[in-house]
Amino acid sequence: MMNRTEIAEWLKQLQDNICSALENADGKSKFETETWTRPEGGGGRTRVIKNGAVLEKGGVAFSAVEGNAPEFLFREKEHAVSSPSPLGKDGKGLAFFATGVSIVIHPESPLVPTIHMNVRYFEMDNGVRWLGGGIDLTPHYVVENDAKYFHAQLKKVCDKHHPDYYKKFKTWADDYFYIAHRQETRGIGGIFFDRLNESADMSFEKNLAFWKDVGELFAPVYVEIINRNKNKTFSEQQKQWQLLRRGRYVEFNLVYDKGTKFGLETNGRTESILMSLPKFASWEYDYKPEKNSDEEKTLNLLKKGIEWV
């Protein structure tokens, strides 16, 4: 079984591969790299692309951090670990190690979707360990053929490993990427899973293989969707709609996203944590799209429970 060092090295290679694929798809801009360290332990490698032919702003961040486990891991249900106390056997705070790759890409064209992926590994020195991650797509205009393709590829990967994973993790994504105060999903969802370790029918090693396949799915799926849409012409009205939809994206990330909260509460690097935010976004008071417009059709598809495949 891979140890934490080997998992971190695999993630760094994944970052390399994804950046290369995105540079080729963009055809103009290249990623800039910044390596950083965390005073409490560990660090990371943040790569950012901007002002490309296709990609307006994007980040592919690798991190591997360690230190004393933050107190909120023990007081919040969604982060709760199996230990009844934040103290280890020696009476000191439990140590944690977390590594992962996180990606958010904001395209120039409103006809190319925004995409997010995260794959992460977490362990504590009391034996707790788990995998988390997922991919979700946020089109500014929902194209049903693209949505079906995206979900079909996710289902294919899930079905390879477990017959229940797609349905379970798709529902989890619908519930997670939900802007409750707007009563709409952030996009068309995808899959989301957290605290995946082992069960009666899935060993940790089998789940690790699933987790790796999810990470490797990102580049081919998103490049295909880019190529389907990058040469389409768009209007200024569509560009303004993109900015409004980006405003919704910002609202979700700053109000609900647990990864953002974890990073900030563990003294992560703020610039890397907030790289998920777009370069430009907009809010308009009580905006309502025209009846039967493409914008209204998109809003009607930002709902939980849509069966794309």
N, C-alpha and C positions, 0 to 999 in steps of 0.2 A: 504494500500500500504506500502511496505517496505520502511523504512527511510534509510539514509546513513549508520547509525550504524549497522542496521540489514543486509544491503547488504554486508558490510565489514565482518561481522561475518559469513555470508553464504559463502563468498569467502575463509575465513580461513578454514572452514570445507571442502570446495572443495579441497583446497591444501592438507589437511590431507588425504582425500580419494584417491587422485591421487598418492601421494607419497606411500601410502600403496600398491596400485595396481602395481606400477612400481617396488617396492621392491620385491613383490611376483613374478613378471614376470622375474626379473633378477636372483633371487635365491641366490645371494651371497652378494652384497654390500648393504649398508644402507645409507639413506640420513643423512647428517650432517646439523644442523640448526644453523643459525646465526641471531640474532635479532639486528636490527639497528634502530637508530633514526635520523631524519633529523632536523638540527638546526632551519629551518624555520617553522617546524611543521610536525608532523606525523612521520611515520617510516615504518618498514616492517619486514618481516620474510623470509629470503632467505634460501632455502634448496638445497643442492648440493649433487649429487651422482657421484662417479667416480670409475674407475678401477673395474667395475662389470663383471660378466660373460657375460652379453649382452650389458650393457650400459657403454660405455667408459667415457662419461661425460654428465651430464645433470643437469638442474636446474629447480626448481619449486618455483617461487618467488611470495610472496604476499606483497603488499604495500598499504598503506593508507596515503596519504600526503595531506597537505593543506598549504595555505599561499596566498600571493598576486599573482594574475594571471599574468603570464609572458607576456610581451609586444607582443611577436610574435603571440600570439593567436589572436590579433587584426589586424595584418598586413598581415597574410598569408591566402590565400583563403581557403586552405584545412582545416585550424583550425578555421576559422572565426566564431565568435559567434554573437548572435543577437543584443547585445548591440552596439550602435554606438561609445561608448567611453570606455576606460579601467578604467573610474572613476565611483564609486558608487554614490549614492545619497548624501553621506556625503562629497563628494569631494576626498575621499581616494581611493586607488586602490581596485578593486573588488577582493574579496576573492574566491578561488577555493578549491574544495575538489576532489580528484581523488583516486580511489581504484581499484585494479584489481589483477588478477593472470596471470602470464606470464610463459610459459613453452617452453623450447627447450631441446630436447634430441638427443644426438649424439651417435649412437651405435658403438660397436666395429666392427661388421661385415659389410662389404660393401653391403651385401645382405639384411640387415635390414635398412629401410629408416630412415632418420632424420625426426623429426616432430616438429612442432611449434603450440602452441595455445596461444591466449590471450583473456581474457574477462575482460572488464573494465567499470567502471561507473565514470561519471564526472558531477560535478555540480558547479554552481557559485551562489553567493549571490544575483544576479539579476534575479534569477528564471530559468536560462538556465540549462538544464540537458540533458544528453544523455547516451546511451549505445554504446559500440563498441566491436569488437572482431572478432574472426574467427579461423579457423584451416586450416593449409596447410601441405601437405606431400611432402618431398623432397627425393625421392629414388635416390640412386647412379646408380642403374639399374632399369629401369621402368619395372615392372611386370604388364601386362595389367589386369590380374584377380584381383590383389591387388588394382590397381587403380580403377577398376569398383566397387569393394566392398566398398572402402573408399568413393567414391562419392555417391554410393547408400545409404549409411548410413547418409551422410549429407543431401541428398535430402529428405530422410524419415523424418528427424527432421524438415527441412524447410517446407515441405508440410503439416506437422501437424499444423503449425501455419499460413501459408499464401501461396497461390498457386504460387505467383510470386517470393518468396524469394530465392529459389535455383537458378533459372536462373539469377536473378539480382545479387546475392551475389557471385555466381560462376564467372560471368563475371568480377565483381569488383576484385576478387582475381586474376584472370588472368592478369588484368591490373596492379594491385598493386605489385604482386610478379614477376615483370618483370625486368630483367637486361638489360636496354636499350642499354648500350654500348656493350653488347654481342649479342643482339637481340635474347634472349632466356629467357624462364621463369625459375624461381629458381627451380621449381619442377613441380609436376602435379597439383598444385593449391589446391583448396578446396573452402572455402567460406570466405568472408571478408566483414565486414560492419562497418560503423562508423557514429557517430552523429545520432543514431537511437533513436527517442523520441516518437512521436505520429503522426498519420496521420488520414485521414478521416475514414479509415477502421481498424486501429490498435491503440488501446489506449496504453499509456505507460505501463500499467500493463500487457497487452497482450504481448508486446515486451519484458518485463522483464521475462515473462515465457519462451519465445523463447530463450532469452539470457542464462537463467539458463539451459535449455535443451542442448544448445551448449556446455556449460562447462561440463556437466555430460556425454556427449558423448565421450569425449577424452579417458578416461581410457579403456572402453571396446573395442573401435575400435583399438586403438594402441596395446593393449595386444594381440588382435587377429592377427594383422599383425606381431607382434614379434614372436608369436608362429608358424606362418606359415613358417618363414624364419630363425629362430635363430640356427637351427641345420644343416643348409646347409654348406657344405665345400666351401672354397674360396681360390683363388690363390694370390700370391704376386702381380701379374699384376692387379687383381681386387682391391687389397688394395691400390695400387698406384693411380688407377682411383678414388677411394673414396677420396683420399687426394686432387686431382685436383678439384673434385666436391665441396669439402668443401671450397676450395679457392673461388669458385663462391658464395658460401653461405656468406662468409665473405665480399666479394665485395658488395653484396646487402645490408647487414646489416649496413655497415659503410657508404655507399654512399646514399642509398635511404630510409632506414627504418625510418618512422616518429616517432615510439615509442622510438627509440634510441635518436632521436633528442629532443623529448619532455623531456625525462628523463635527458639528459645532460643540456638542457637549463633551467630546473627547479631545478638545483642543486640536482638531485637525486643521489643515491649511485652508483658510477661508477662501482664497482665490480658487483653489481646486474644487472646493465644495460647491461654490456658486458659479462654476463654469457652465452649469446647466441652464443658466438664464440667457435669453437671446440678446443680441446686440440692440435691437429695437423692438418695442412692444407698445401697445396703445390700449387705452380705456375710453369708452364713450358712454356718457350717462344714458342708462335705460335704452340701449340700442336694441332695435328689433328689425330683423331682415324683412325684405319685401315678401309678400305672399307668393308662394310657388317659385321662389328664386332658388338658385343653387345653394345659396347660403342657408336658407330655411330647410332645404332638403338635408344638408349636412347636419344641422342641429337636430333634426328628427332621427338621425342615425347615431347620435351620441347618447346611447341608452345602454343600460345593462341588459344582458341576456340575449343579445342578438346572436343567432347561430349562423356564422359565416361559412361553416363547412358541416 
